[in-house]
Amino acid sequence: MDLAQFKFRFDLQMRWNDLDALGHVNNAMFITYFETARGRFMLEACPGWDWYKNMFLIAQVHADFQKELLLSAKNPQVLMRTSKIGTKSFELSYAIISEGKEGTVLHATGTTTQIMFDMKTRQTIVIPSWVKENLIAFDA
């Protein structure tokens, strides 16, 4: 995975509560980290985004765990980028990293598929052109 492709970086604030009995971040928390970073990503990538007007559903979440993430990890971050854009859906890719003694440590990678959704009609909709244009431009 080429981490240089990821323009967006989100600093993680891990909590003691994120750990499991093995002393590392529980695998379910990685999905929460994706979600938290995604909220900031949409606001940065699409400056006109309004969570009261614009909405999507999460159709799929995928995570691959590479190396345990400890509370003592130095500078943990979620990296994100848009990896695919379709007619009604788009895919976001994630990497969770930290700084190690010998460079960047990759803890997990993942993807989510978002489907645009109209809250009034309760139907899926075509991705608005301004959203598609912003996502493409942001990662260019």
Secondary structure in CASP SS format (residue, H / E / C, confidence):
PFRMAT SS
TARGET T0000
AUTHOR 0000-0000-0000
METHOD secondary structure of the structure
MODEL  1
M C 1.00
D C 1.00
L H 1.00
A H 1.00
Q H 1.00
F C 1.00
K C 1.00
F E 1.00
R E 1.00
F E 1.00
D E 1.00
L C 1.00
Q C 1.00
M C 1.00
R C 1.00
W H 1.00
N H 1.00
D H 1.00
L E 1.00
D C 1.00
A C 1.00
L C 1.00
G C 1.00
H E 1.00
V E 1.00
N C 1.00
N H 1.00
A H 1.00
M H 1.00
F H 1.00
I H 1.00
T H 1.00
Y H 1.00
F H 1.00
E H 1.00
T H 1.00
A H 1.00
R H 1.00
G H 1.00
R H 1.00
F H 1.00
M H 1.00
L H 1.00
E H 1.00
A H 1.00
C C 1.00
P C 1.00
G C 1.00
W C 1.00
D C 1.00
W C 1.00
Y C 1.00
K C 1.00
N C 1.00
M C 1.00
F E 1.00
L E 1.00
I E 1.00
A E 1.00
Q E 1.00
V E 1.00
H E 1.00
A E 1.00
D E 1.00
F E 1.00
Q C 1.00
K C 1.00
E C 1.00
L C 1.00
L E 1.00
L C 1.00
S C 1.00
A C 1.00
K E 1.00
N E 1.00
P E 1.00
Q E 1.00
V E 1.00
L E 1.00
M E 1.00
R E 1.00
T E 1.00
S E 1.00
K E 1.00
I E 1.00
G C 1.00
T C 1.00
K C 1.00
S E 1.00
F E 1.00
E E 1.00
L E 1.00
S E 1.00
Y E 1.00
A E 1.00
I E 1.00
I E 1.00
S E 1.00
E E 1.00
G E 1.00
K C 1.00
E C 1.00
G E 1.00
T E 1.00
V E 1.00
L E 1.00
H E 1.00
A E 1.00
T E 1.00
G E 1.00
T E 1.00
T E 1.00
T E 1.00
Q E 1.00
I E 1.00
M E 1.00
F E 1.00
D E 1.00
M C 1.00
K C 1.00
T C 1.00
R C 1.00
Q E 1.00
T E 1.00
I C 1.00
V C 1.00
I C 1.00
P C 1.00
S H 1.00
W H 1.00
V H 1.00
K H 1.00
E H 1.00
N H 1.00
L H 1.00
I H 1.00
A H 1.00
F H 1.00
D H 1.00
A C 1.00
END
